[in-house]
Amino acid sequence: MLGSLNYDISLIHMQNERIDFLANNIDVLNRLCLKLDPYKPVSKEHQNLLKAFNIEDFYDPFKVTNQLLVLLENYIEELHSLQNNETIQ
């Protein structure tokens, strides 16, 4: 019984860490989307942020925009799913 409780606590801790990770990345991506103009040269700072999210083709504005939006959407969907799951338990 105690082993099961420890497992549940560990699982909740991992889920909370994932929620924090997603919320942080959503915040970073939102700020990046507000500041980034994909039709202008991408600054080194923004290039480093994009690379952190595995976006490396800075010279195609459609590709950059699409990858940012897909990534943001995926993070938001996962966050909502985890938060909904958290409220059910």
BALOBA-1460 file (C-alpha; in Angstrom, 3 decimals):
// residues 89
<rec num="1" residu="m" x="0.000" y="0.000" z="0.000"/>
<rec num="2" residu="l" x="2.820" y="2.406" z="0.901"/>
<rec num="3" residu="g" x="4.605" y="1.549" z="-2.348"/>
<rec num="4" residu="s" x="1.481" y="2.481" z="-4.283"/>
<rec num="5" residu="l" x="1.243" y="5.795" z="-2.426"/>
<rec num="6" residu="n" x="4.888" y="6.593" z="-3.187"/>
<rec num="7" residu="y" x="4.258" y="5.753" z="-6.848"/>
<rec num="8" residu="d" x="1.212" y="8.058" z="-6.927"/>
<rec num="9" residu="i" x="3.156" y="10.894" z="-5.302"/>
<rec num="10" residu="s" x="6.025" y="10.418" z="-7.753"/>
<rec num="11" residu="l" x="3.607" y="10.411" z="-10.686"/>
<rec num="12" residu="i" x="1.918" y="13.595" z="-9.456"/>
<rec num="13" residu="h" x="5.337" y="15.238" z="-9.003"/>
<rec num="14" residu="m" x="6.359" y="14.302" z="-12.572"/>
<rec num="15" residu="q" x="3.039" y="15.580" z="-13.913"/>
<rec num="16" residu="n" x="3.463" y="18.878" z="-12.035"/>
<rec num="17" residu="e" x="6.983" y="19.243" z="-13.432"/>
<rec num="18" residu="r" x="5.645" y="18.658" z="-16.952"/>
<rec num="19" residu="i" x="2.889" y="21.240" z="-16.389"/>
<rec num="20" residu="d" x="5.494" y="23.780" z="-15.230"/>
<rec num="21" residu="f" x="7.703" y="22.962" z="-18.228"/>
<rec num="22" residu="l" x="4.811" y="23.396" z="-20.670"/>
<rec num="23" residu="a" x="3.593" y="26.629" z="-19.070"/>
<rec num="24" residu="n" x="7.107" y="28.078" z="-19.181"/>
<rec num="25" residu="n" x="7.618" y="27.109" z="-22.826"/>
<rec num="26" residu="i" x="4.221" y="28.505" z="-23.789"/>
<rec num="27" residu="d" x="5.201" y="31.781" z="-22.159"/>
<rec num="28" residu="v" x="8.564" y="31.862" z="-23.967"/>
<rec num="29" residu="l" x="6.964" y="31.009" z="-27.309"/>
<rec num="30" residu="n" x="4.230" y="33.615" z="-26.862"/>
<rec num="31" residu="r" x="6.804" y="36.315" z="-26.149"/>
<rec num="32" residu="l" x="8.899" y="35.171" z="-29.091"/>
<rec num="33" residu="c" x="5.889" y="35.273" z="-31.418"/>
<rec num="34" residu="l" x="5.117" y="38.824" z="-30.318"/>
<rec num="35" residu="k" x="8.683" y="40.033" z="-30.908"/>
<rec num="36" residu="l" x="9.675" y="38.047" z="-33.982"/>
<rec num="37" residu="d" x="9.082" y="39.370" z="-37.487"/>
<rec num="38" residu="p" x="9.918" y="36.401" z="-39.720"/>
<rec num="39" residu="y" x="10.167" y="38.718" z="-42.748"/>
<rec num="40" residu="k" x="13.128" y="40.578" z="-41.227"/>
<rec num="41" residu="p" x="16.549" y="39.157" z="-40.399"/>
<rec num="42" residu="v" x="16.366" y="37.056" z="-37.243"/>
<rec num="43" residu="s" x="18.572" y="38.348" z="-34.416"/>
<rec num="44" residu="k" x="21.128" y="36.053" z="-32.788"/>
<rec num="45" residu="e" x="19.054" y="36.081" z="-29.591"/>
<rec num="46" residu="h" x="15.953" y="34.915" z="-31.459"/>
<rec num="47" residu="q" x="17.994" y="32.390" z="-33.433"/>
<rec num="48" residu="n" x="19.200" y="30.874" z="-30.152"/>
<rec num="49" residu="l" x="15.641" y="30.689" z="-28.832"/>
<rec num="50" residu="l" x="14.421" y="29.102" z="-32.050"/>
<rec num="51" residu="k" x="17.278" y="26.582" z="-31.953"/>
<rec num="52" residu="a" x="16.283" y="25.672" z="-28.393"/>
<rec num="53" residu="f" x="12.943" y="24.581" z="-29.888"/>
<rec num="54" residu="n" x="14.636" y="22.774" z="-32.813"/>
<rec num="55" residu="i" x="13.688" y="25.442" z="-35.337"/>
<rec num="56" residu="e" x="16.769" y="26.099" z="-37.431"/>
<rec num="57" residu="d" x="15.603" y="27.347" z="-40.831"/>
<rec num="58" residu="f" x="15.461" y="31.086" z="-40.082"/>
<rec num="59" residu="y" x="15.340" y="32.146" z="-43.716"/>
<rec num="60" residu="d" x="11.914" y="30.768" z="-44.622"/>
<rec num="61" residu="p" x="9.307" y="32.972" z="-42.879"/>
<rec num="62" residu="f" x="6.448" y="30.574" z="-43.649"/>
<rec num="63" residu="k" x="8.315" y="27.619" z="-42.201"/>
<rec num="64" residu="v" x="9.371" y="29.522" z="-39.061"/>
<rec num="65" residu="t" x="5.826" y="30.782" z="-38.474"/>
<rec num="66" residu="n" x="4.280" y="27.375" z="-39.080"/>
<rec num="67" residu="q" x="6.729" y="25.564" z="-36.801"/>
<rec num="68" residu="l" x="6.215" y="28.104" z="-34.016"/>
<rec num="69" residu="l" x="2.433" y="27.849" z="-34.223"/>
<rec num="70" residu="v" x="2.394" y="24.056" z="-34.357"/>
<rec num="71" residu="l" x="4.751" y="23.832" z="-31.390"/>
<rec num="72" residu="l" x="2.733" y="26.353" z="-29.412"/>
<rec num="73" residu="e" x="-0.520" y="24.561" z="-30.219"/>
<rec num="74" residu="n" x="0.941" y="21.186" z="-29.182"/>
<rec num="75" residu="y" x="2.196" y="22.579" z="-25.874"/>
<rec num="76" residu="i" x="-1.149" y="24.260" z="-25.144"/>
<rec num="77" residu="e" x="-3.119" y="21.101" z="-25.945"/>
<rec num="78" residu="e" x="-0.875" y="18.964" z="-23.750"/>
<rec num="79" residu="l" x="-1.061" y="21.484" z="-20.915"/>
<rec num="80" residu="h" x="-4.859" y="21.592" z="-21.056"/>
<rec num="81" residu="s" x="-5.005" y="17.805" z="-21.160"/>
<rec num="82" residu="l" x="-2.771" y="17.476" z="-18.093"/>
<rec num="83" residu="q" x="-4.647" y="20.185" z="-16.206"/>
<rec num="84" residu="n" x="-7.998" y="18.550" z="-16.991"/>
<rec num="85" residu="n" x="-6.640" y="15.182" z="-15.902"/>
<rec num="86" residu="e" x="-5.355" y="16.778" z="-12.697"/>
<rec num="87" residu="t" x="-8.759" y="18.202" z="-11.800"/>
<rec num="88" residu="i" x="-10.470" y="14.845" z="-12.399"/>
<rec num="89" residu="q" x="-8.226" y="12.994" z="-9.908"/>
